[in-house]
Each structure stands twice: as structure tokens, then as C-alpha cells.
């Protein structure tokens, strides 16, 4: 597995066979997108968490935009792993 790849895009036969390691990976899965997500961390003093969160929330796609993305992504699946939405 290359760094930066999501486990949800990796075929099952390439996953670790050991139970505890598999369970640790699956613990990060959420919904149909598995472990696909981005995370960001802010470190600082006297930061306005509510203002930062509100600003970042304006960048999120809504359900309609995500549905449109999924339609377009299904038309052009991941060429490396043959990924198809909803698997």
C-alpha cells in the first residue's frame, strides 16, 4: 500500500490478514466512503474555535453537491483500483 491511499480503495486481498490490525483499520471507517476523509489540526493559543469551525463549515459540500459528485465519480472510476461508488 502506498502512503496516501485510503484502505477503502484497496482490494481485500491486499489488506492485512491479522485480526487486530484489520479491526484497527476498520475502526476509522464511516459510511459508504470508509476511511476517505481529510483531517486538519490547528495548534495555537487563544484561538476562536467556533469562528474557525463556522468558517470551515462554509467550505463543505452539501448533500446535493455530494450526490452530483458521486454521479460524476461513478462515470470515471478509480483507474488503479477499479473502485466504484457504493462498494
Buried (B, 14 or more C-beta within 10 A) or exposed (E): EEEEBBBBBBEEEEBEEEEEEBEEBEEEBEEEBBBBEEEEEEEEEEEEEEEEEEEEEEEEEEEEEEEEEBEEEEEEEEEEBEBEBEE
